[in-house]
Amino acid sequence: MDNKSLFDLGVEYERAASLVKERIEAKRRQLRSLRNSICSNEAYVLKSELNTLYKEYREAKDTAEYLKNYYSENSLVAWGGVLC
C-alpha cells in the first residue's frame, strides 16, 4: 500500500483539477465554434457538460487546498474549527 501524506493527496487533487480545467477549455472551444447555432441541442449539451465540469473543478481545487493545509497553523481544522 502506498502511504501518502495529506499534502501529497492534495497535490494529486490539484493535478486532477488541472486535467478537468483542460477539459473545460476544450468544451469551451467547442461551444465557441457553435456560435451560429448557440441554441442548438449540441450547444445545450455542451453547456450542461461545462456546468458539471465547473463543479468538478471547484470541488477538486477546494479539496486540494483543504488537504494541503490540513495541519497548517492557520487551518480551521488544526484549531478544531475555531479561530482564536
Secondary structure as the mmCIF struct_conf table of DSSP 4:
data_model
#
loop_
_struct_conf.conf_type_id
_struct_conf.id
_struct_conf.beg_label_comp_id
_struct_conf.beg_label_asym_id
_struct_conf.beg_label_seq_id
_struct_conf.end_label_comp_id
_struct_conf.end_label_asym_id
_struct_conf.end_label_seq_id
HELX_RH_AL_P HELX_RH_AL_P1 LEU A 6 SER A 33
TURN_TY1_P TURN_TY1_P1 LEU A 34 LEU A 34
HELX_RH_3T_P HELX_RH_3T_P1 ARG A 35 SER A 37
TURN_TY1_P TURN_TY1_P2 ILE A 38 CYS A 39
BEND BEND1 SER A 40 SER A 40
HELX_RH_AL_P HELX_RH_AL_P2 ASN A 41 LYS A 68
TURN_TY1_P TURN_TY1_P3 ASN A 69 TYR A 71
TURN_TY1_P TURN_TY1_P4 GLU A 73 ASN A 74
TURN_TY1_P TURN_TY1_P5 LEU A 76 GLY A 81
#
